[in-house]
Amino acid sequence: NLEGKVLPGNYVKSSMPGCHVAQCSSSLPPPSWIIGIDEFSREEYGLGANDEVPDISIDPEEGILSIINDSAIHRAYYISLRGDNFRAFDAHDRLLEGGVHRDEKESVIRCLTFIVTVPVMATVDLCRLELPKGGPGDIDLYSDISDLTGTSSSSSSSSSGSGSKASSITSRERGTQNTPRKQPSTSPLPRQFAFPLEGEGPFLCSQGVEGR
């Protein structure tokens, strides 16, 4: 019975297999499944004062997937890893459950999705990836980033396109290597339903909006 319960991540996990939510804040304890959150440091990633900072980092040796917010704005990161050539583990070395994605040809593809909010000037070490033989560059990764302004009209910056920051793969204290990004597939607009819903209830609302 979910009535009256405040759910972690503000969604019903069983309704979205393969989707993992981490609401990170400077004032709240981090979710227990992520590896950790820390203040962003250029030196830790071997970046000079004028080097571009990547949004997403995969350590080619340890496989740590990290998110970097070097801005003065709280941000939301939407990251999807697709394919069967990797596995992901949480901070307790437990395998993270994957889901499926259907492309424009209706082919079923294994997919792992992260939705993460990151405070200003912070780094979130999300999980450990068991990398394919070709390293981080062989992982099919898609991402999108939104600025969180505290209103429903927050700005959004997509990471699609070749050479975007989010495509960068970094090794801590070993510099930065950029790789081309793959274009995300075009998805149809989400279906909309009017209230009240037809049929017999009760109905399960699987995802909250603006914290409700």
Secondary structure, 3 states (H helix, E strand, C coil): CCCCCCCHHHECHHHCCCEEEEECCCCCCCCCCCCEEEECCCHHHCCCCCCCCCCEEECCCCCEEEEEECCCCCEEEEEEEECCCCEEECCCCCECCCEEEECCCCCEEEEEEEEEEECCCEEEEEEEEECCCCCHHHCEEEEEEEECCCCCCCCEEECCCCCCHHHCEECCCCCEECCCCCCCCCCCCCCCCCCCCCCCCCCCCCECCCCC
